[in-house]
Amino acid sequence: MIELGSVEEGSSLIDELMELTSQSLCQLEIKEHFNIIKEIGRGKYGRVLLVTHRCKGTPMALKVLPKASTKLQGFLREYCISLHLSCHPCIVGLFGIAFQSNEHYGFAQELVTGRDLFAIIQPRVGIPECAVKRCAVQISCALEFIHQRGLVHRDIKPENILLLDTQCRRVKLADFGLTQRRGTLIRFISGTLPYMAPELCAMVLEEGQKEVTVPPLRVEPTLDTFAFAVLLFCILTGFFPWERCNDSDDFYEEFADWRRSPKKTPVPSQWKRFTPVCMQMFRRMLALDPSERCSVGEVKGYVGKDWVRAKDANGWVGENGEVSTSTPSPCRSSYSDEQ
């Protein structure tokens, strides 16, 4: 349960941080103050550079966003939200250094020397269940912390989970570029990802459309719950459960039919590798109606149970001895094209 007071205090603090940062944003050129070692990340909105501070020698990750495609308010929001959340042990830390150059906005983050979660997923295999559970507990704690402060991450995917070791004993959630306050209205999006909940996919502005045909969507923590469940499926299996959550996707429709009538409809083939307890967890997290979805913290109640069934010589054995053979696309790196 989120207390109203903590939500309001969090929003007020972020507003104050944005105001103070805008007034004190220093002007500097990156190469004059940092030694650039290499680029360690790149996305639609900017780059992440491995650098050392020229005076102190401190290694850090520098996120730089081009001014040509980045609004000052958007940069300030991402930086201040990241700073506000960075005290949590499962969220990437910040150095409190924000600046602008002639061509970029930037801020300095804790350097996480390991790879991201996507890098260790074996296509159509995934990663060991024990590692998935370690990751699940830490990310659920990070998301609970975010939600308690009235925020929704909105970009949960393997590329945004950084590893301090390959066994997922320590992981950190990163990238708050799409993070929004709870209750923010989304009027449309362009493009979809498998992690997006069905109510978000309904906001897609199709080619030739001037506006979507549904009312604006309020940002709620249930969007993160759905994305978190899809992430767990991906790292357990090495493939996506579907391409998008709408009726044009056969894999999603098959799951939706089962979710509506689990006693009358057989478990979809690509889900038969999971135990009944694990399917109960997925059923709670992937409720089609967002008001019926559980909180992200509920995942921790399932980690003591087996999630994946035993495997025989023919593959994953499901209910009634059936073997799952049909799967959607393997997990691959991707980013949102959201507006």
Secondary structure, DSSP 4 states (H G I P E B T S, - for coil): ---HHHHHHHHHHHHHHHHHHHHH-EE--HHHHEEEEEEEEE-SS-EEEEEEETTT--EEEEEEEEGGG--HHHHHHHHHHHHHHTTSTTB--EEEEEEE-SSEEEEEE----S-BGGGGPBTTTB--HHHHHHHHHHHHHHHHHHHHTTEE----SGGGEEESSTT-SSEEE---SS-EETTPEE--BSS--TTS-HHHHTTB--TT-SS-SSPPEEP-THHHHHHHHHHHHHHHHSB-S-S-SSTT-HHHHHHHHHHH-TTTSPPPGGGTTB-HHHHHHHHHHT-SSGGGPPPGGGGGGGTTS--B--EETTEEB-GGG-B-----PBP--------
